[in-house]
Amino acid sequence: MSRTTFKELLEAGVHFGHLKKKWNPGMAPYVFMEKNGIHIIDLNKTVAMLDQASAAMKQIARSGKNILFVATKKQAKSIVSEFAESINMPYITERWPGGLLTNFSTIRKSIKKMDSIDKMGEDGTLSTLSKRERLQISRTREKLERNLGSISKMNRMPSAIFIVDITKEHIAVSEAAKLGIPTFAMVDTNSDPNTVSFPIPSNDDSAKSISKILEVVVGAIKEGLSDREQADAKKLKEKAEEIKAEEIKAEEITEK
């Protein structure tokens, strides 16, 4: 399984926490020391919890389920979208649409509306409307794309969520908790790790740190997806062999 080492995390600056005055007491078990007023995260704990989270995410991917990635902070947006797209998983990097999980049916209606507008453009319906109507529809489409474009293919509720900065994304954490959806997250020293299922003690403000953690978890998900593809290919092969065996048997009976 995709893993990382203490040294790699150290080089990526994953150990840098927040100022002591901003810390959350819940992170006490994961703080190694204080240096110049800044808490230093215990990377031994990070390695262990990152391995645990990665193994769980690999299993989810292997079972064919979706994992929603969430990160709306500036330094994480492009990193998360790039990694999520590499494994064809849905992601949110703009504003979290309130009720995305707890009112998923309404969100799906908005996605269907976006699809409907696209079909109007494809079948020529848009060209029959007035310039003002086309402009209004175009603006509606742009707004929907901005907020929901990255989850437009999410036809069912995600089976898990990966979050960068649970303090900033507290609404996502809350909605997932209400529905019992497992949450995986980078948790810095200013956040409460007890609010998520699989906390990964780490610096969630540095692009380098975020990239390193995403590299590991996405690597594990890729392995899970690969395992599933191999299992599916094996099933197809076995099915083809069964059909061939039945055909041969049928031919033998006919000849007799």
NORMO-V995354 format. One line per field, one symbol per residue. psi: psi as a letter, one per 40 degrees, with the letter a starting at -180 (. if undefined). Layout:
# NORMO-V995354
psi = ???
This chain:
# NORMO-V995354
psi = ihiiiddddddefdehaiideeihdeedeehdihhfehhhihddddddddddddddddddddeeiihhhhheidedcdddddddddefiiiheahhhheddefdddddddddddddddddddeeddeeiidddddddddddddddddedeedegeiiieihhhhgeddfdddddddddefhhhhihhieeiheeeidgihhihedhddddddddddddddddddddddddddddddddddddddddddddddddd.
